Amino acid sequence: MISYLAKFYAHKIVRNSMRNSLRLAPSNFKREPKNKKYMLYAHVPFCHTFCPYCSFHKFYYQSELCKEYFKNLRLEMTQIARLGFKFDSLYVGGGTTLIDEDELIKTLELAKKLFNIDEISCESDPNHIDAQNLARFKGLINRLSVGVQSFNDEILKKVGRFDKFGGSEVLLEKLSKAIGILPTFSLDLIFNFPFQSELDFREDIKKAKSIGADQYTFYPLMKSPLMRDKIAKSLGVSSKDNEEKFYKIIRESFRDFAKNNAWSFSKKEQNLKDEYIGENNEFIGIGSGAFSFLDGTLFVNAFDLNDYSGLVKCEKSAVIAQCEFDKMQKIKYLFLNELFNGEINIAKFDAKNSCEILKVLRNEILLLKLSGAVKISDGKIITSDFGDYLCVILMKEFYTGMDAIRAFFRDFSSKNKKEMMIKF
């Protein structure tokens, strides 16, 4: 009963928090750095085709439009450097980040020139992992994450990836040739597709492990209100939810791997993980539709490509909206991020955030303890396997909650900026 309440609470807490906290208004001040290093996120919003479950900000690929976008991305990066921000890591997400290798190389080289960046992580799809092309990124990309999603041909056909990237045999051949070219090769899969059987999922894991990747990440299928109808149309609707059951299979299958966070596992300890948010409490986002989070304030870049281009070319901030969180909201957000990674050092958390976490979140931590989700030992809050699953639920709800922002700004342009006082 307690575990059921904990799962119910995990679903509700983030959903309600996002609904009550996300009050966006036109941005009235610039992102300003403090004397520390941040993480830099760069968004590349182009894909050749769209997957029905993907809610991220993206546009259909056009060569010249993409090249122009990369030029603007580098302009914004240069402007951020002038503001005095310092970064030690860069995460490039999308979209399809390797969709124009030449432009991406120019962008990564500029980032290394402008900032003291040690580690760069990029995402890719299976069509952009040709060995010869990947070799061009030696010394630039430290971690490459490839979204395979599944090795089941029927699932791949339903989500429109079979014709696009090939079936199981083709994927396995592509992946095997890409291993070892860059320092860390990560494989991304999705679990809990409607009608995905336990046998199918175990076969996915078996094939994934046969590749010998350095890192594996398993995302639960995220059915945000924005994408629910598209998912149902492509994949159907199942009356049975196997999410927790499949998550237990993942944990059993990767028990001998190092746990990066609740849904990512590596052969050995990794500095670069799959989630830049979980690893970095504060970060700067550049590019169309990118988010930044600084000192309790969420900043939103222009989504419309013309708006984004116009702002950057005029040497203006690309930020068009912001949301300021109060101290309790900020603490809950940071608590979720750190718990997702498996443990929280209580003294460090308290000192960093000027609070007493055991008092501030007394009720939440009590429920976590009673449900067996966490234990407190040696000054740390440590998650159990069940606690990690709760973190999967919490992070999934966080991401689906952010879709409310994406849904609004997709149709937003500078013309209706005066009408932007919104509450989700």
N, C-alpha and C positions, 0 to 999 in steps of 0.2 A: 504493500500500500504506500509506504514512504517513497519507494523508488518511482512508483507511478506519479505521485504528487511532484516529485523532483523533475520528472520529464515534462509533466504538464506545466510546471512553473518555468522550466527552461524555455519552452515554446512561448509562453505568455510574456515573460519578463522583458525579453529583447523586443518583441513585437510591440508591446505597449510603450516601452521606453522610446523606441524609434518614432512611434506615432505622436507621443507627447513632447518629445524633445526637438524634433526636426522642424524648427521654425526658421525658415530662410528669409533673408531680406537682402536688398541690394547692398553690395559690399561698399563700406565707407572707409576702409583703411587697408593699407598694403601689408603683405606678409613681411615681417621684419625678423631678422636673425638675432639669436643670442650667441654668446661666445661658446659654441659647441658644434659638433658635427651632426648632421641629419642624414636621412636617407633620401635619395632622389628617385622619384618615379616618373617615367616617361611613357606616354600613351600613344600607341600607333593604331588608329581606329579603322583599319582597312582589311577586308576579307574578300576572297573571290566569290564565296557563297556563304550563306548564313545557316548555322545549325539551329534547329527549332527550340532547343533548350537554353540557348545562350542569350542572356539579357544585357551583355556588356555593350557599351557605346561603340558603334561601328558604322562604316559606310561601305558600299560596294566599291571594289578596287578600280581605279582609273589611273593609268600610269602617270600622266602629267599632273593630275590632282595630287597624287601621292608624293611626287617629287617636290611640288610646291609646299606641301604640308611639312615635309622633313626640313625644308629650308626655314620655315616658320618655327619649327620645333627648336632648331639650332639658335635662331634669333632669341627665342624666349629663354633658352638655356644661358645664353650670353648675358641677358638682362638680369637673370637670377644671380649670376656670378658678380655682376656689378653691385648688387644689393648687399653683398658680403656673406652670402650663405656658403657654408663649407659642408662637403659631403665625403663620406668614405665608401659608400656603396651606391650602386645604381640598379634599379629593377625596371626592365622594359616590358610592358604588357600590352595587350591588345584585345581584339583584333589579331592580326597575324604579323608579328614583329619582324620576321625575316622576309616580308613580302617584296621588299626592294633591298637586296643585300648591299648594293653600292651606297645607297643613301644611309642605310643603317650604319655601315662602317664609318662614314664621315661623321655621323652623329656620336658614335661611341668614342672615336678618336678625339673629337672636340671635348667630350665630357672628361676624358683623361687629361687633356691639356688644361682645361679650366679649373678642375678640382683634383684633389688628392684622392682619387677613387682607386681602391684596391680590388674591389669585387664587383662584377657585373653579372646579372642574371637576366636571361631572355627566354621568352616563350616561342614555340614554333608549332607548326602542324607537320604531319608526315611528308608533305610535298616539298618541304624546304630543308631537308636534312641530307641532301646529297653530300657524299664524303668530300668531294672537291670543293664545294661551296663552304662547307663547315670549316675546312682547313684555312680558309681566308680569315676566320675569326680567332685563330690562335693568338693568344696574348691580349685579346679583347674580351671575349666571353668566358667567364669562369664556370657558369652553370647554365646549361640549356635544358629547358623543360619542354617535352614533346607531348602534346595532347592526343592520345590515341583513343581514349574513352572506353573502347571495348574491342575485343578480338572476335566477338560473335558476329558472324556475317549477317544474320537476320536483324540484329540490332543496328548494325552499321547501315543496312539498307533502309530501315525505318527512319533513321535520323539523317539520311541523305549524305552519308559519308562513304558508302561503298564505292560508288562511281567516282567520287571525288578523290579518295585516297587509296582505294583498293581494299580487298578483303584481307582476311587473317593472314594468309600465306604471303601476300605482297607486303603487308605491314611488317611482319616478322623479318623478312629479308631486308627491307629498308632500314629497320632499326638496328639489326645486327651489324650492318656495315657502318653505322654512325657511332657505335660504341668506341670509346677510347680516344676520339679525336680531340675533344675538349675536356678539361679537368673533371667536370661533373656532368653526367648525363642523367636526367630525371625523366621518369615516365609517369604520365597522368592518366588516371582512369576514373570513370564514373560508376557508381553502384546504385542499386535500387531502381533500375529501369522497370516500368510496368511489365509484368509477366517474365521478368528475368528470373530464371530458376536458380536454385542453389547449385545445381550441377553446372549450369552455364557460367555462373560467377566463379566457381572454383576453377573451371577451365580457363577463364580470363586470368586469374591469378597465376595459374601454372604457366601459361604462355608468357605472361609478363615477366615472371622470374627467370624464364629460360633465356631471356635477352641478356641478363647479367648487368642491368642498369645500376648506377650508383645510388639512385634514390627513387622511391615510389610514393606517389600521392594518390589517395582515393577520395574523391569528392562525392558526397551524396547528391543525388539528383535534386536540384533546387527548383521547386515549382512556385515561383513568385506569381502574384496575381497578373503581372505583366505577361508572363509566358505560359500560364497554365493552359489556356485554350490551344496554343500551338503544340504544346507537349501532348495533350490529349488527342489532337488530330493526327499527329505523327505516330505516337506510340500507343494510343489507347489509354484506358483507365483500368487500374487493378483494384480489386476490393481488399487485397491483402497488402500490408506494408511490411516489407522485409528489411527495412533499414537497420534496425538494431541487430537482427540476426546476421545480416551480412557484415556488419561492423565487427561482430565477434569473430567471424571467419577471418577477416582481415587481421585482427590482432593475433589470432592463433597462427596464421600463416607467416607473420613477420615478427614473431616472438624473439628470434635471434638477431633482429636488426636493431639499430639505434633508433629511438623514437625522437623525431624532430619536433613534432607537435601531435595533436590528437589525430591527424589524418595523414601524416607524412613520415616515412621511414627510410633510413639509409643503411648501407652496409657498414659504415663507420660514421662517427660524429661529423656533422657538416656545419659550417658557418652559414652558408647560404641555404635558406629554407624555401618552402614553396609559397609562403604567405608573407609579403612585405609588411602588412599591417600588424600581424602577430609579433613580428620581430622588431618593429620600430614604432614606438609610441608617438613619435613626431616625425613627419615627413613632408616633403614638398612635391607636389605633382605638377608636371608640365605637359602641355598638349591639350587638344580639344577634349573637353569633358573630364579632365583630370581633377582629382580631389587633393587637397592639402589638409593636414591637421597639425596645428601649432598652438600650444598653450591653451587647450580647451576650446579652440575655434576651428570649425570646419570651413574651408574655402572651396568654392566651386568655380572651375574655369568655364569659359564659354564653350558650349556644345556646338553651336552652329559654326560651320567651317569659315564662312565669310566673316562672321563676327570675330572669331578667333584670329583670323588672318589680319583683319583690320586693326585690332587692338595691338597685336604684336608689332606690326609694321609701323605703327605710330608711336612706338616706344611706351605704350601704356600697359598696365597690368592686365593679364588675360582673365583675372578673377572678376566674376560678375555677381557672385552671391556669397553669403557667409551665414554661419549659424553658430552662435555662442552658447556653449554648454555651461551650466552652473557647476559648482564644485562637486556636488554629489553625482551628477551625470557623468562628469569627467572621471571620477573615481571608479564608477561602475564600468565604464568603457575600458579603462586601464586594467581593472581587475579581470575582465573577460579576456583581454589580450594576453595577459601574463598567465592566467590559468590555462588557456588554450595550449601553452607551451609545456604544461605538465607540473609546474610548481611555482610558488611565489615565496620569495624571501621576505618575510614579514617586516623585519627591521629596515631593509633597503626600500621596500615599498612605502613604508610609513615616512621615512626620511625624505624620500624623493617627492612625495605628494602631500607632505605636511598633514598627516592624518594618523589615526589609529584604526587600521583596517578591521581588526577584530571587534571593535566597538561600532564603527560606522556601518559595516555590513553584518552586524551581529545576527540578524534573522536569516539572511541568505546563507551565511557560513554554517549556522546551526542546521539548516535543512540539508545542506551538502554533507555535513558530518553524519546526520541521522540516517541519510539514505545510503551511506557508504561510498559517497562520491569522492570525498577527500578525507585526509587525516592531517593532523598537525603534529609535526615531529621536527626536533632540532631547529626550531624557529622558522619552519617552512610549512606552507599549505601545499600538500602533495596530492595529486589526483590518483584515483584508482582506475582500473579499466572502465568501470561504469562512469566514473567522473569524466574520463576522456570522451565517452559517448555523449554525456551531457554537453561537453564543450563543442562537440560536433553539431549538436542541435542549436546551441547558442550562436555559433559562428554562422551556421546556415541561415538562421533567422536574421542575423545582422546583415548578411549579404542581400537577402531578399528584401529587407527593409530599405536598403540603399536604392533598390529599383524604383522606389517612389520618386526619388530625386531624378533618376535617369528618365523616367517616364515624363516628368514635367518638362525637363529641359530639352528633350528631343524636339519638341515643337515650339520651344522658346526662342525668341530672337530679340535683338535690341529694340525692336518696335514696341514691344509690350513690357519693357523693363519697369515702367512706372507701376505696373500692376502686380509686381512680384511679391507681395507680402503673403506668404502661404504657410499653411500648417498641414502636416501629413498626419 
